[in-house]
Amino acid sequence: MADPFVVVGGDAAGLSAASKYARENPDGDVVVFEKGRWVSYAHCGTPYYVKGEVDNLTDLLSLSPEDAADRGIDLRREHEVVGVDTDAQTVAVVGDGERFEQPYSDLLVATGAHAVTDPIPGSDREMAFTMHGLDSAAAVRAALSPAGEEWVDTDIEYVDADLVQRYTDRDPPDRVAVVGGGYVGVEMAEAFRAHGLETHVFQRSSHLLPPFGDAVCERVADHLREQGVTLHLNTAVSELDGGDSVEAVVHEDGRVPVDLALVGIGIAPNTQLLSDTPVELGESDAVAVDDYGRTNLDGVYAAGDCAEARHAVTGESTWVPLGLTANRAGRAIGQTVAGDPEPVGDVAGTAVVKAFELECGRVGLVHEDAASDAGFDPVSVSIDAGSRSGYYPGGDETTVTLTADRDSGRVLGGSIVGRDRAAVRIDTLATALESDLTVAELERLDLAYAPPFSPVWDPILVAAKVLRGQFE
């Protein structure tokens, strides 16, 4: 009997691969080892759970253990893979109180990433959190609830009930700090303000959401201030001070008293499992893979937040830890291992984020510096245009930044921000990048028009028209 396809990690990439493999090869065996209790959940939904817009943690589950079993997947939760022997084609597993060796025919490493808290001392104090995983989300929401309030989610078999109860018994905070002004920081600022909390956001650079470009960053900063968020830009946090619990954020210019701190300064790929193997890492310290998710070793694959991918604009390897990237790569690898090779696809860094009432999107090379570093001669414009026909109610000013290569006219990237369906418009630019469109070709796209949805000239087309003028 052939050894099974072994998957390490039971979230987006891992279970997508296992599901596709089981569907395409029903006679084959697939084993998924997950060191935690939770599997296949919507990490991006956790800020909205904390905010209260999502009622239950289980609403964030995409695939339950029971669903996995129904698909023919041997899913083993609370089983940690602690070693890989690529010569013997085995993994060492600790689970159910024992350690054992599991042979594999093919191996997928889908170990994800972890939240970064270094180098901020005090990140291990009580009432200091990261937003990485459903137990973290449950603990934060418990900390915001009135002391002693019954916590229904402790009835879920997967939740860390002891962790949640520890914060349920505390008085809720009045003042909170968010350290980091990226995706998580902006979303969590909204969540905390929804609970009526005095909210401070600390960002070491001059802009929030730096990958989105200056035009987006400036509108988001103004909007957060309008929503009552205190911004501390160009402010590097040196410590979360206090006794057993966080009492203040310390930075170079002073000290801000807080009762809770959320650290969202980034994530790093989980590749420690491969440190004693010949599997090669890329410049990002994520696993280097080819177009099919294959590592430099036969039969060993990597996908999701622990793996690199090829950038659609530069053609170089990059690390873009996002949900679609993980799901798509996992599904492709499952099909490849089943015998029908499927490329994992390029990435363009397409991302959207909600900042209170603003919708923000970005794709490709937004900043001219990044485009220059990639060998292009960039030119860019930022324009403001209406989201609907001016006479139709409900529209909003939409800001579009578009960057292109002066020599070829090729679209390199862009960003968008506005209140009225701005985020979904970024998909037009993502398609343009994947298709290697020039600015002129983008301007000639036959986009839909009707007064309730768009003006005759969609904001994307306006930006292309203005940018094309820079070439003439």
C-alpha positions as CSV (number, residue, x, y, z in Angstrom):
1,M,0.0,0.0,0.0
2,A,1.4,3.4,-1.0
3,D,2.3,6.0,1.6
4,P,-0.2,8.8,2.0
5,F,0.0,12.4,0.8
6,V,0.9,14.2,4.1
7,V,-0.1,17.8,4.7
8,V,1.4,19.8,7.6
9,G,-1.1,22.5,8.6
10,G,-4.9,22.5,8.6
11,D,-5.9,25.9,7.5
12,A,-6.4,27.5,4.0
13,A,-3.6,26.0,1.9
14,G,-3.5,22.7,3.7
15,L,-7.1,21.7,3.7
16,S,-7.6,23.2,0.2
17,A,-4.9,20.8,-1.0
18,A,-6.2,17.8,0.9
19,S,-9.8,18.4,-0.3
20,K,-8.7,18.7,-4.0
21,Y,-6.5,15.7,-3.7
22,A,-9.2,13.6,-2.2
23,R,-11.7,14.7,-4.8
24,E,-9.3,14.0,-7.7
25,N,-7.9,10.8,-6.3
26,P,-10.5,9.1,-4.2
27,D,-8.5,5.9,-3.9
28,G,-5.5,7.8,-2.5
29,D,-4.9,8.5,1.2
30,V,-4.3,12.0,2.5
31,V,-3.3,12.8,6.2
32,V,-3.4,16.4,7.6
33,F,-1.6,17.2,10.8
34,E,-2.7,20.3,12.6
35,K,-0.9,21.2,15.9
36,G,-3.9,23.3,17.2
37,R,-7.6,22.7,17.6
38,W,-8.9,25.1,15.0
39,V,-8.8,24.3,11.3
40,S,-9.9,26.1,8.1
41,Y,-11.1,29.4,9.5
42,A,-11.4,32.9,8.1
43,H,-8.6,34.8,9.8
44,C,-9.6,38.0,8.0
45,G,-12.9,37.9,9.8
46,T,-11.5,38.2,13.4
47,P,-11.6,42.0,13.7
48,Y,-15.3,41.9,12.8
49,Y,-15.8,39.2,15.4
50,V,-14.1,41.4,18.0
51,K,-16.2,44.4,16.8
52,G,-19.4,42.4,17.2
53,E,-20.5,42.2,13.6
54,V,-19.9,38.5,13.6
55,D,-21.7,36.8,16.4
56,N,-19.9,33.5,16.9
57,L,-16.4,32.1,16.4
58,T,-17.9,29.1,14.5
59,D,-19.3,31.5,11.9
60,L,-15.7,32.0,10.8
61,L,-15.1,28.3,10.1
62,S,-14.9,27.3,6.5
63,L,-14.5,23.5,6.9
64,S,-15.3,21.6,10.1
65,P,-13.4,18.5,11.2
66,E,-16.6,16.6,10.4
67,D,-16.7,18.1,6.9
68,A,-13.1,17.0,6.4
69,A,-13.9,13.4,7.4
70,D,-16.8,13.4,4.9
71,R,-14.4,14.4,2.2
72,G,-12.1,11.4,2.9
73,I,-9.4,13.4,4.7
74,D,-7.6,11.9,7.7
75,L,-7.5,15.1,9.8
76,R,-5.6,14.9,13.1
77,R,-5.9,17.9,15.2
78,E,-3.5,18.6,18.2
79,H,-0.8,16.6,16.3
80,E,2.3,18.7,15.8
81,V,4.9,17.8,13.2
82,V,8.3,18.4,14.9
83,G,10.7,17.1,12.3
84,V,11.1,16.2,8.6
85,D,13.4,13.6,7.2
86,T,13.5,14.2,3.5
87,D,15.8,11.3,2.9
88,A,13.6,8.7,4.6
89,Q,10.5,10.6,3.5
90,T,9.0,10.7,6.9
91,V,7.7,13.3,9.4
92,A,8.0,13.1,13.1
93,V,4.7,13.7,14.9
94,V,3.8,14.4,18.5
95,G,0.1,13.7,19.4
96,D,-2.1,11.7,21.6
97,G,0.7,11.6,24.1
98,E,3.2,9.8,21.9
99,R,5.8,10.5,19.2
100,F,5.7,8.6,15.9
101,E,7.1,8.6,12.4
102,Q,4.7,9.1,9.5
103,P,5.9,8.1,6.0
104,Y,4.8,10.1,3.1
105,S,4.7,9.8,-0.7
106,D,4.4,13.6,-1.2
107,L,4.6,16.3,1.5
108,L,3.0,19.7,1.6
109,V,4.3,22.2,4.2
110,A,1.5,24.6,4.9
111,T,2.5,25.9,8.3
112,G,1.4,29.5,7.8
113,A,2.9,32.4,9.7
114,H,3.0,33.8,13.2
115,A,2.5,37.3,14.6
116,V,5.6,39.3,15.2
117,T,5.9,41.0,18.6
118,D,9.7,41.6,18.8
119,P,11.4,43.9,19.5
120,I,8.7,45.4,21.8
121,P,9.4,44.5,25.4
122,G,6.3,43.9,27.5
123,S,4.3,42.2,24.7
124,D,4.0,39.2,26.9
125,R,2.1,41.1,29.7
126,E,-1.5,40.5,30.5
127,M,-3.9,42.6,28.3
128,A,-1.3,42.6,25.5
129,F,-2.6,40.7,22.5
130,T,-1.9,39.9,18.9
131,M,-4.8,39.2,16.4
132,H,-3.6,35.9,15.1
133,G,-5.9,33.0,15.5
134,L,-9.4,32.5,16.8
135,D,-8.3,32.0,20.4
136,S,-6.7,35.5,20.2
137,A,-9.9,36.9,18.9
138,A,-11.9,35.2,21.6
139,A,-9.6,36.5,24.3
140,V,-9.8,40.1,23.0
141,R,-13.6,40.0,22.8
142,A,-13.8,38.6,26.3
143,A,-11.5,41.4,27.6
144,L,-13.9,44.0,26.1
145,S,-17.0,42.4,27.7
146,P,-18.3,43.4,31.1
147,A,-16.7,41.4,33.9
148,G,-18.4,38.2,34.7
149,E,-20.6,38.2,31.6
150,E,-21.4,34.7,30.5
151,W,-19.2,33.7,27.6
152,V,-21.2,31.4,25.3
153,D,-18.3,30.7,23.0
154,T,-16.6,28.7,25.8
155,D,-19.0,25.9,24.9
156,I,-17.2,25.4,21.6
157,E,-15.0,22.4,21.9
158,Y,-12.1,24.1,20.0
159,V,-11.8,27.3,22.1
160,D,-9.2,27.8,24.8
161,A,-11.7,28.1,27.5
162,D,-9.2,28.8,30.2
163,L,-7.7,31.7,28.2
164,V,-11.1,33.2,27.5
165,Q,-12.2,32.9,31.1
166,R,-9.1,34.7,32.4
167,Y,-10.2,37.8,30.5
168,T,-13.9,37.4,31.1
169,D,-13.2,37.9,34.8
170,R,-11.5,41.2,34.3
171,D,-13.0,44.7,34.1
172,P,-13.1,45.9,30.5
173,P,-10.6,48.5,29.4
174,D,-11.3,52.2,28.8
175,R,-8.2,53.1,26.8
176,V,-6.6,50.9,24.2
177,A,-3.5,51.1,22.0
178,V,-2.9,49.6,18.6
179,V,0.7,49.2,17.8
180,G,1.1,49.1,14.0
181,G,-0.9,50.9,11.4
182,G,-1.3,48.2,8.8
183,Y,-4.3,46.1,7.9
184,V,-4.8,44.6,11.3
185,G,-4.1,47.9,13.1
186,V,-6.7,49.9,11.0
187,E,-9.4,47.2,11.3
188,M,-8.8,46.8,15.0
189,A,-9.0,50.5,15.6
190,E,-12.5,50.4,14.1
191,A,-13.4,47.4,16.3
192,F,-12.3,49.2,19.5
193,R,-14.1,52.4,18.6
194,A,-17.3,50.4,18.1
195,H,-17.0,49.5,21.8
196,G,-16.7,53.2,22.7
197,L,-13.1,52.9,23.7
198,E,-10.5,55.7,23.7
199,T,-8.2,54.4,20.9
200,H,-4.6,55.2,20.1
201,V,-2.8,54.0,17.0
202,F,1.0,54.0,17.0
203,Q,2.8,53.8,13.6
204,R,6.6,54.1,13.3
205,S,6.4,55.5,9.8
206,S,4.7,58.7,8.6
207,H,1.7,56.8,7.0
208,L,-0.9,54.2,7.9
209,L,-1.3,51.4,5.4
210,P,2.1,52.2,3.6
211,P,1.7,49.6,0.8
212,F,-1.4,51.5,-0.4
213,G,0.4,54.7,-1.4
214,D,0.3,58.3,-0.2
215,A,-3.1,59.2,-1.5
216,V,-4.9,56.4,0.3
217,C,-2.8,56.8,3.4
218,E,-3.7,60.5,3.8
219,R,-7.4,60.0,3.3
220,V,-7.4,57.1,5.8
221,A,-5.5,59.1,8.4
222,D,-8.0,62.0,8.2
223,H,-10.9,59.7,8.4
224,L,-9.6,57.8,11.4
225,R,-9.2,61.1,13.2
226,E,-12.8,62.0,12.3
227,Q,-13.8,58.8,13.9
228,G,-12.1,59.7,17.2
229,V,-8.9,57.7,16.8
230,T,-5.8,59.4,18.1
231,L,-2.9,58.8,15.7
232,H,0.7,58.7,16.7
233,L,2.6,58.8,13.4
234,N,6.4,58.7,13.2
235,T,6.3,57.1,16.6
236,A,8.2,54.0,17.4
237,V,7.0,52.1,20.5
238,S,9.8,51.1,22.8
239,E,7.9,49.2,25.5
240,L,4.6,48.1,26.8
241,D,5.0,49.1,30.4
242,G,3.3,47.9,33.5
243,G,3.2,45.2,36.2
244,D,1.5,41.9,35.5
245,S,-0.8,43.8,33.1
246,V,-0.2,46.5,30.5
247,E,-0.4,50.0,31.9
248,A,1.1,52.3,29.3
249,V,2.7,52.5,25.9
250,V,6.2,54.0,26.1
251,H,7.7,55.8,23.1
252,E,10.6,58.2,22.5
253,D,8.5,61.3,23.2
254,G,6.6,60.1,26.2
255,R,4.2,57.6,27.8
256,V,0.5,57.0,27.0
257,P,-1.6,55.3,29.7
258,V,-3.7,52.4,28.3
259,D,-5.5,49.3,29.7
260,L,-5.1,47.1,26.7
261,A,-2.6,46.9,23.8
262,L,-3.0,45.1,20.5
263,V,0.3,44.5,18.7
264,G,-0.1,44.3,14.9
265,I,3.4,45.0,13.5
266,G,3.5,42.1,11.0
267,I,3.8,38.4,10.6
268,A,6.7,36.1,9.7
269,P,6.6,32.7,7.9
270,N,6.7,29.5,9.9
271,T,9.6,27.7,8.4
272,Q,11.4,26.5,11.5
273,L,10.2,22.9,10.8
274,L,12.5,22.9,7.7
275,S,15.6,24.3,9.3
276,D,17.3,20.9,9.5
277,T,16.4,19.9,5.9
278,P,17.8,20.8,2.5
279,V,14.6,22.7,1.6
280,E,15.7,26.1,0.3
281,L,14.2,29.4,1.6
282,G,13.8,32.6,-0.5
283,E,15.1,36.1,0.3
284,S,11.9,36.6,2.4
285,D,12.7,33.6,4.6
286,A,9.6,31.9,3.2
287,V,10.0,28.7,1.3
288,A,11.2,29.1,-2.3
289,V,8.9,27.3,-4.7
290,D,8.4,27.0,-8.5
291,D,5.3,27.6,-10.6
292,Y,3.7,24.4,-9.2
293,G,4.5,25.0,-5.5
294,R,7.4,22.5,-5.6
295,T,10.4,23.1,-3.5
296,N,14.0,22.2,-4.6
297,L,13.3,18.6,-3.3
298,D,11.2,16.1,-5.3
299,G,7.9,15.4,-3.7
300,V,8.1,18.3,-1.2
301,Y,5.7,21.3,-1.7
302,A,4.9,24.5,0.2
303,A,2.0,26.8,0.0
304,G,0.2,29.6,1.9
305,D,1.8,32.1,4.3
306,C,5.0,30.1,4.6
307,A,5.8,30.1,0.9
308,E,6.8,32.5,-1.8
309,A,5.2,33.0,-5.2
310,R,6.0,34.7,-8.5
311,H,5.0,38.4,-8.8
312,A,2.8,39.1,-11.8
313,V,4.6,42.4,-12.6
314,T,8.3,41.8,-11.8
315,G,8.4,38.0,-12.5
316,E,10.5,37.6,-9.4
317,S,9.7,35.6,-6.3
318,T,7.9,37.5,-3.5
319,W,6.1,36.8,-0.3
320,V,2.4,37.8,-0.2
321,P,0.6,36.2,2.7
322,L,-3.0,36.6,1.8
323,G,-6.1,34.3,1.9
324,L,-6.7,33.8,-1.8
325,T,-3.1,33.1,-2.5
326,A,-3.1,30.3,0.1
327,N,-6.4,28.7,-1.0
328,R,-5.5,28.9,-4.7
329,A,-2.0,27.4,-4.3
330,G,-3.2,24.7,-2.0
331,R,-5.9,23.6,-4.4
332,A,-3.5,23.6,-7.3
333,I,-0.9,21.5,-5.4
334,G,-3.6,19.0,-4.4
335,Q,-4.5,18.6,-8.1
336,T,-0.8,18.3,-9.0
337,V,-0.1,15.6,-6.4
338,A,-3.2,13.7,-7.7
339,G,-1.6,13.5,-11.1
340,D,-2.9,16.5,-13.1
341,P,-0.3,19.3,-12.7
342,E,-1.8,22.7,-12.1
343,P,0.3,26.0,-11.6
344,V,-0.3,27.8,-8.4
345,G,-0.6,31.1,-10.3
346,D,1.2,34.5,-10.0
347,V,0.4,37.1,-7.3
348,A,0.1,40.8,-7.7
349,G,-0.4,41.8,-4.0
350,T,-4.0,42.5,-4.6
351,A,-5.5,43.6,-1.3
352,V,-8.5,45.5,0.1
353,V,-9.1,46.9,3.6
354,K,-12.0,48.6,5.3
355,A,-11.2,51.7,7.4
356,F,-14.5,52.6,9.1
357,E,-16.5,54.1,6.1
358,L,-13.6,54.1,3.7
359,E,-12.8,51.2,1.3
360,C,-9.2,50.9,0.2
361,G,-7.6,48.7,-2.4
362,R,-4.1,48.2,-3.9
363,V,-2.4,46.0,-6.5
364,G,1.0,45.7,-8.0
365,L,3.8,48.3,-7.8
366,V,2.1,51.4,-6.3
367,H,5.2,53.3,-5.2
368,E,7.5,54.7,-7.9
369,D,10.5,53.7,-5.8
370,A,9.4,50.0,-5.9
371,A,8.9,50.2,-9.6
372,S,12.3,51.8,-10.1
373,D,14.0,49.1,-8.0
374,A,12.3,46.5,-10.2
375,G,13.9,48.0,-13.3
376,F,11.0,50.2,-14.6
377,D,10.9,53.9,-15.5
378,P,7.7,54.7,-13.5
379,V,5.2,57.5,-14.0
380,S,2.1,57.9,-11.9
381,V,-0.9,60.1,-11.3
382,S,-3.6,60.4,-8.6
383,I,-7.0,61.6,-9.6
384,D,-10.4,62.2,-7.8
385,A,-13.6,61.2,-9.6
386,G,-17.2,60.5,-8.7
387,S,-18.2,56.9,-8.0
388,R,-21.6,57.4,-9.7
389,S,-23.2,59.9,-12.1
390,G,-23.2,63.3,-10.4
391,Y,-26.9,63.6,-10.4
392,Y,-27.5,60.2,-8.8
393,P,-27.6,60.1,-5.0
394,G,-25.2,58.0,-3.0
395,G,-21.9,58.7,-4.8
396,D,-18.6,59.6,-3.3
397,E,-15.3,61.1,-4.3
398,T,-13.1,58.2,-5.3
399,T,-9.3,58.6,-5.4
400,V,-7.3,56.5,-7.8
401,T,-3.5,56.3,-8.1
402,L,-2.2,54.6,-11.2
403,T,1.5,53.7,-11.9
404,A,2.9,52.7,-15.3
405,D,6.2,52.1,-17.1
406,R,7.1,55.1,-19.2
407,D,9.0,53.1,-21.8
408,S,6.4,50.4,-22.5
409,G,3.2,52.1,-21.3
410,R,2.5,48.9,-19.3
411,V,0.3,49.3,-16.2
412,L,2.4,48.4,-13.1
413,G,0.0,49.0,-10.2
414,G,-2.4,51.2,-8.5
415,S,-4.6,52.0,-5.5
416,I,-8.0,53.3,-4.8
417,V,-10.0,54.7,-1.8
418,G,-13.5,55.9,-1.4
419,R,-16.8,55.3,0.4
420,D,-18.9,53.9,-2.4
421,R,-17.8,50.5,-3.8
422,A,-14.2,51.6,-4.2
423,A,-12.6,48.4,-3.1
424,V,-14.2,46.1,-5.8
425,R,-12.8,48.4,-8.5
426,I,-9.3,47.3,-7.7
427,D,-10.1,44.0,-9.4
428,T,-10.2,45.9,-12.8
429,L,-6.5,46.9,-12.2
430,A,-5.6,43.4,-11.0
431,T,-7.0,42.0,-14.2
432,A,-5.1,44.6,-16.2
433,L,-1.8,43.6,-14.5
434,E,-2.3,39.9,-15.1
435,S,-3.0,40.7,-18.8
436,D,0.0,43.0,-19.2
437,L,-2.3,45.8,-20.4
438,T,-0.8,49.2,-21.3
439,V,-2.4,52.4,-20.0
440,A,-3.9,53.0,-23.5
441,E,-5.5,49.5,-23.5
442,L,-6.8,50.1,-19.9
443,E,-8.4,53.3,-21.0
444,R,-10.2,51.6,-23.9
445,L,-11.8,48.9,-21.7
446,D,-15.5,48.7,-22.1
447,L,-16.5,49.0,-18.5
448,A,-20.2,49.0,-17.5
449,Y,-22.0,52.3,-17.1
450,A,-25.4,53.1,-15.4
451,P,-26.0,56.1,-13.1
452,P,-26.5,54.0,-9.9
453,F,-23.2,52.2,-10.4
454,S,-20.7,54.3,-12.2
455,P,-20.3,57.5,-14.2
456,V,-19.8,57.2,-18.0
457,W,-16.1,57.4,-17.3
458,D,-15.4,55.0,-14.4
459,P,-12.7,56.4,-12.0
460,I,-10.3,53.7,-13.2
461,L,-10.8,55.0,-16.8
462,V,-10.3,58.6,-15.7
463,A,-7.0,57.7,-14.1
464,A,-5.9,55.9,-17.2
465,K,-6.9,58.8,-19.4
466,V,-5.0,61.3,-17.3
467,L,-1.9,59.1,-17.0
468,R,-1.9,58.5,-20.7
469,G,-1.6,62.2,-21.1
470,Q,1.7,62.0,-19.3
471,F,3.2,60.0,-22.2
472,E,2.1,62.5,-24.9
